[in-house]
């Protein structure tokens, strides 16, 4: 390799000597064109020559190019038309365009604006200046192509992840109750809206011996697929052990131990588990730090929160956590409204909270006169109206039990 060639390579691409680009030198003057082309060939790139615009367009259509060095006074399909077509036609590869202009300074902005050139270079510039400008242009091309490739890869990855999340979301839907057990004691309805494709809220009903009905509602910390995986683990364990424990607190304590033993993440779970005797309508519940349900007492026409719903969330403090039971006596017309914190913590468009007061008000105004499905519709409509299109930041889960 001679000194000129080595110098040109160093000037041109000190960090990427293996990169080979196609460059088109489009200039009518043969001597000047050949001189520029020879200097560019010494950089190791593929250099093609065009004496007019038609030839340059033919090269672009057949071979493509990373960069065009184009004289402003190019005959045939002129420089302005060549630049415009090279930039607008995606089939021509949209190469980087350097326009060679005469020395008059007024020509540069006009030429750049009208032709859509990326850069202008004085026609009588030296070889070193030309090589430096071409080097910059090709680096931009390399970065743009790399970015385009990354965008394509990102789009492919995004599509694949979306397809996988759709599958996960369908799995989660299948894990939630598909049919509601019929009982002469009460009606039941539910609403679930994850903040992403899948979430960590969970509710379920289970038939227990001796005319007892178990109901559980839980909220896994975090969002998305990780929360859903934990939710599925909780569901599996709940169904395996639910009929082994006559009291809600004992089930919570066992679930807490199982999560400490088998959940390797730092996630935790709030949960409330209630057992209702469908003969006596006695409801016994225990809470692991879950949101206290609303209890509408039909005889009084008032709505309040169930008491003693404190307690450590599952897998938060200690494997040996203990939980307490509380019993209430339900009456005909009473309603229990269970939910996760996505409802009271729903935000409106001005970042205002939906809040517990509004939640209680909509229940109190409608619970006495509406069936459980109608009450569900009233609450969900009010929450979504309050949000006014603001995206949910947490899963929304609502379950209502109405005593006959």
C-alpha atoms as one frame of an Amber mdcrd trajectory, in Angstrom:
protein
   0.000   0.000   0.000   1.496   3.385  -1.038   1.614   6.446   1.196  -1.298
   8.184  -0.546  -3.545   5.168  -0.183  -2.620   4.723   3.489  -3.247   8.413
   4.166  -6.634   8.277   2.446  -7.679   5.226   4.463  -6.636   6.914   7.699
  -8.499  10.095   6.820 -11.529   8.173   5.682 -12.279   5.499   8.257  -9.875
   5.073  11.160 -12.321   2.956  13.158 -13.973   0.850  10.442 -11.539  -0.142
   7.702 -13.575  -3.176   6.750 -16.685  -1.171   5.875 -17.184  -1.018   2.107
 -19.702   1.426   0.674 -20.825   2.195  -2.847 -20.177   5.811  -3.793 -21.386
   7.515  -6.967 -19.397  10.456  -8.362 -21.748  12.331 -10.700 -19.953  15.066
 -12.623 -19.818  16.023 -16.291 -16.141  17.069 -16.403 -14.329  13.754 -16.977
 -10.924  14.807 -15.621 -12.331  16.203 -12.385 -14.704  13.267 -11.984 -11.968
  10.677 -12.491  -9.666  12.459 -10.043 -12.313  12.438  -7.329 -13.229   8.812
  -8.070  -9.612   7.668  -7.879  -9.078   9.377  -4.540 -12.204   7.732  -3.173
 -11.205   4.288  -4.502  -8.018   4.507  -2.478 -10.207   4.461   0.633 -11.232
   0.898  -0.208 -14.782   1.688  -1.245 -16.618   0.792  -4.419 -16.753   3.949
  -6.542 -18.855   4.346  -9.694 -18.842   7.287 -12.103 -21.734   9.015 -13.851
 -21.373  11.769 -16.412 -25.000  12.884 -16.150 -28.108  12.524 -14.031 -29.614
   9.715 -16.092 -26.548   7.535 -15.587 -26.509   8.276 -11.864 -30.181   7.284
 -11.543 -29.475   4.082 -13.458 -26.687   3.193 -11.018 -28.936   3.926  -8.058
 -31.734   1.777  -9.500 -29.470  -1.173 -10.369 -26.764  -1.095  -7.729 -27.801
   1.287  -5.007 -25.338   3.587  -3.222 -24.541   4.863   0.231 -23.422   8.292
  -0.948 -23.587  10.507  -4.046 -21.029  13.216  -4.756 -22.974  15.290  -7.267
 -22.051  18.418  -9.223 -24.675  21.167  -9.096 -24.351  21.681 -12.881 -24.914
  18.037 -13.744 -26.559  17.666 -17.203 -29.397  15.322 -18.166 -31.572  14.679
 -15.132 -30.030  17.633 -13.334 -28.543  17.694  -9.856 -31.686  19.107  -8.286
 -33.892  16.404  -9.788 -31.337  13.666  -8.983 -31.111  14.737  -5.344 -34.849
  15.015  -4.995 -35.532  11.605  -6.502 -32.723   9.954  -4.545 -34.209  11.264
  -1.303 -37.885  10.664  -2.016 -37.825   7.281  -3.754 -37.225   4.481  -1.196
 -36.347   2.114  -4.058 -33.256   4.217  -4.738 -31.911   3.658  -1.248 -32.124
   7.305  -0.103 -28.331   7.836  -0.123 -26.433  10.628   1.563 -26.006  13.464
  -0.968 -23.084  15.887  -1.103 -23.618  18.657  -3.617 -20.591  20.198  -5.332
 -21.240  23.918  -5.735 -19.312  26.866  -7.168 -17.587  29.326  -4.911 -20.425
  31.834  -4.689 -21.727  31.632  -1.118 -25.307  32.418  -2.145 -25.518  29.129
  -4.030 -25.072  26.901  -0.983 -28.302  27.578   0.953 -30.353  27.713  -2.231
 -28.913  24.456  -3.537 -29.261  22.666  -0.218 -32.857  23.781   0.222 -34.007
  23.125  -3.337 -32.182  19.857  -3.954 -32.545  18.329  -0.535 -28.800  17.688
  -0.306 -27.377  16.614   3.036 -24.223  18.680   2.645 -22.565  21.117   0.247
 -18.925  21.188  -0.752 -17.061  23.719  -2.836 -16.302  22.328  -6.284 -12.644
  23.351  -6.101 -12.032  21.903  -2.638  -8.920  19.781  -2.034  -8.843  15.984
  -1.853  -8.336  15.887   1.911 -11.366  18.111   2.485 -13.470  15.988   0.146
 -12.399  12.765   1.860 -13.157  14.191   5.277 -16.623  15.269   4.173 -17.366
  11.913   2.561 -16.125  10.129   5.661 -18.575  12.123   7.801 -21.375  11.390
   5.366 -20.736   7.655   5.385 -20.540   7.579   9.138 -23.974   9.187   9.230
 -25.223   6.606   6.724 -23.790   3.790   8.857 -25.439   5.182  11.983 -28.764
   5.657  10.192 -28.702   2.125   8.800 -27.750   0.749  12.188 -30.603   2.675
  13.778 -32.992   1.466  11.088 -31.889  -2.114  11.677 -32.316  -1.701  15.429
 -35.783  -0.257  14.857 -36.730  -3.228  12.698 -35.406  -5.605  15.325 -37.264
  -3.695  18.009 -40.493  -3.889  16.016 -40.053  -7.631  15.546 -39.310  -8.062
  19.245 -42.271  -5.886  20.177 -44.610  -7.939  17.991 -43.282 -11.173  19.472
 -43.655  -9.879  23.035 -47.173  -8.670  22.297 -48.102 -12.100  20.946 -46.635
 -13.746  24.029 -48.429 -11.309  26.335 -51.705 -12.078  24.572 -51.142 -15.737
  25.355 -50.299 -14.889  28.981 -53.399 -12.677  29.240 -55.592 -15.488  27.936
 -54.044 -17.860  30.464 -54.803 -15.426  33.257 -58.408 -15.048  32.149 -58.711
 -18.830  32.238 -57.382 -18.850  35.820 -60.164 -16.562  37.028 -63.624 -18.052
  37.695 -65.264 -19.040  34.422 -68.617 -19.930  35.978 -70.196 -18.566  39.129
 -71.492 -21.245  41.496 -75.213 -20.940  42.042 -76.445 -20.763  45.621 -79.839
 -19.896  47.114 -78.068 -17.736  49.681 -76.549 -14.982  47.540 -75.825 -13.587
  44.074 -72.313 -12.842  42.881 -70.802 -10.723  40.112 -67.311  -9.520  39.255
 -65.361  -7.117  37.047 -61.669  -7.299  36.163 -59.577  -4.875  34.088 -55.773
  -5.260  34.130 -53.666  -2.125  33.692 -51.458  -3.987  31.193 -52.041  -7.110
  29.116 -51.942  -9.151  32.309 -51.876  -8.344  35.992 -51.591  -9.586  39.537
 -55.141  -9.295  40.869 -56.910 -12.510  41.777 -60.349 -13.475  43.016 -62.019
 -16.849  43.299 -64.879 -18.804  44.794 -64.644 -22.327  46.131 -67.336 -24.680
  47.368 -66.495 -26.036  50.842 -68.047 -28.847  52.891 -71.054 -28.268  55.165
 -72.790 -25.694  52.930 -69.980 -23.202  53.151 -68.750 -20.959  50.362 -65.213
 -19.609  50.310 -64.283 -16.339  48.602 -60.788 -14.965  48.165 -59.488 -11.713
  46.696 -55.795 -10.859  46.406 -53.451  -8.276  44.934 -49.842  -9.126  44.049
 -47.288  -6.325  44.295 -46.060  -5.078  40.934 -47.665  -5.324  37.537 -47.535
  -7.260  34.302 -46.254 -10.759  33.659 -44.205 -11.125  36.908 -47.296 -10.342
  38.980 -49.370 -12.717  36.866 -46.906 -15.582  37.433 -47.142 -15.051  41.189
 -50.921 -14.810  40.929 -51.032 -18.207  39.188 -48.874 -19.708  41.958 -51.257
 -18.343  44.585 -54.284 -19.707  42.728 -52.725 -23.152  42.472 -51.895 -23.292
  46.162 -55.258 -21.878  47.173 -57.136 -24.588  45.284 -54.873 -27.286  46.698
 -55.415 -26.355  50.343 -58.747 -24.486  50.544 -60.794 -27.453  51.761 -58.122
 -28.421  54.319 -58.795 -25.444  56.591 -62.077 -24.694  58.333 -61.004 -21.173
  59.331 -59.783 -18.373  57.013 -56.821 -17.356  59.173 -55.347 -20.856  59.031
 -55.422 -20.823  55.251 -53.679 -17.429  55.128 -50.975 -18.672  57.476 -50.354
 -21.737  55.316 -50.272 -19.677  52.102 -47.792 -17.316  53.742 -45.509 -20.255
  54.586 -45.807 -21.677  51.076 -44.907 -18.339  49.478 -41.874 -17.935  51.729
 -40.774 -21.424  50.728 -41.497 -21.303  46.991 -41.593 -17.685  45.777 -37.988
 -16.561  45.133 -38.828 -12.939  44.266 -39.356 -10.041  46.670 -43.039  -9.809
  45.758 -45.709  -9.830  48.433 -49.472 -10.285  48.363 -52.417  -8.668  50.132
 -55.327 -11.074  50.519 -58.709 -11.375  52.152 -60.378 -14.748  52.567 -63.992
 -15.120  53.692 -66.079 -18.204  54.401 -69.858 -17.825  54.309 -72.211 -20.385
  55.750 -75.042 -20.429  53.222 -77.508 -21.762  55.847 -76.873 -19.307  58.664
 -75.377 -16.426  56.568 -72.556 -16.080  59.055 -69.438 -14.703  57.328 -66.009
 -15.277  58.855 -63.073 -13.532  57.259 -59.367 -12.932  57.756 -57.197 -10.326
  56.052 -53.543 -10.175  55.143 -53.437  -6.415  54.772 -56.009  -6.284  51.982
 -58.369  -3.373  51.369 -61.353  -3.702  53.737 -64.531  -4.587  51.804 -67.624
  -2.400  51.978 -70.605  -3.831  53.834 -73.978  -2.433  52.903 -76.451  -3.233
  55.677 -79.894  -3.272  54.130 -81.703  -2.983  57.455 -79.892   0.286  58.244
 -79.500   1.537  54.662 -75.864   2.380  55.418 -72.492   1.429  54.010 -69.353
   0.898  56.074 -66.042  -0.888  55.900 -65.417  -4.299  57.418 -63.299  -3.947
  60.529 -60.061  -5.671  61.509 -58.680  -6.064  57.998 -55.138  -5.304  59.087
 -52.440  -7.951  59.069 -49.137  -8.427  57.334 -49.317  -9.038  53.584 -48.296
 -12.561  52.659 -44.528 -13.053  52.271 -43.669  -9.594  53.547 -42.462  -9.941
  57.146 -42.080 -13.440  58.509 -42.848 -17.025  57.599 -44.472 -17.444  61.009
 -46.998 -14.616  60.612 -50.314 -15.084  62.399 -53.716 -13.844  61.273 -57.001
 -13.233  63.096 -60.588 -14.119  62.249 -63.612 -11.832  62.439 -67.227 -12.941
  62.075 -70.260 -10.920  61.004 -73.903 -11.850  60.570 -75.291 -11.062  57.130
 -78.976 -10.318  56.593 -81.279 -10.400  53.619 -80.517  -7.550  51.210 -76.968
  -7.014  52.512 -74.159  -6.609  50.016 -70.408  -7.126  50.366 -68.270  -5.178
  47.903 -64.732  -6.514  47.490 -62.090  -4.681  45.452 -58.397  -4.093  44.899
 -56.712  -0.721  45.404 -56.787   0.064  41.683 -60.316   1.436  42.169 -59.874
   3.961  45.034 -56.416   4.842  43.682 -57.671   5.450  40.160 -56.498   8.819
  38.801 -58.466  11.340  36.816 -56.972  13.441  33.988 -55.774  16.102  36.474
 -54.160  13.485  38.743 -57.008  13.647  41.255 -57.797  10.426  43.151 -61.114
   8.617  42.887 -60.849   7.912  46.600 -62.759   5.949  49.198 -65.397   8.624
  49.860 -66.643   8.649  46.279 -66.486   4.863  46.209 -68.606   4.579  49.361
 -71.062   7.188  48.079 -71.817   5.367  44.823 -72.372   2.137  46.771 -74.584
   3.737  49.400 -76.739   5.483  46.794 -77.374   2.357  44.749 -76.932  -0.791
  46.833 -80.472  -0.831  48.219 -82.266  -0.511  44.900 -79.986  -2.326  42.436
 -79.162  -5.960  41.882 -75.498  -6.939  42.149 -74.945  -6.827  38.382 -76.562
  -3.396  38.181 -74.516  -2.152  41.132 -71.369  -3.425  39.441 -72.290  -1.481
  36.290 -72.954   1.673  38.306 -69.595   1.492  40.096 -67.539   0.639  37.001
 -69.268   3.371  34.981 -68.540   5.916  37.698 -64.870   4.898  37.959 -64.280
   4.964  34.207 -66.153   8.243  33.869 -63.970   9.730  36.598 -60.810   8.501
  34.847 -62.039  10.160  31.634 -59.648   8.207  29.434 -56.675   8.471  31.789
 -54.917   5.084  31.555 -55.244   2.867  34.594 -52.037   2.654  36.607 -53.125
  -0.442  38.519 -55.423  -3.389  37.896 -59.101  -2.773  38.610 -60.936  -5.642
  40.291 -64.418  -5.537  41.733 -66.524  -8.387  43.169 -69.957  -8.016  44.736
 -71.880 -10.525  46.824 -75.553  -9.820  47.461 -77.527 -11.760  50.072 -80.996
 -12.901  48.996
